[in-house]
């Protein structure tokens, strides 16, 4: 799991993307404003606000791919 895939949002679409990436053995970071979500074990969930440039940069740091 060397590639980090960051998904901005933990709604139905974000979770569908997460499931596909996990099946492909990709490292996944999910981002939302609360930092809480029900996700597959091993998936990281972090608090972030993508309307704030510094926050967006922080949560996307190290990402190979970002999904919005």
Secondary structure as UniProt FT lines:
FT   STRAND          4..8
FT   HELIX           12..23
FT   TURN            24..25
FT   STRAND          27..32
FT   TURN            41..42
FT   STRAND          44..47
FT   TURN            50..51
FT   HELIX           53..60
FT   TURN            61..62
FT   STRAND          65..67
//
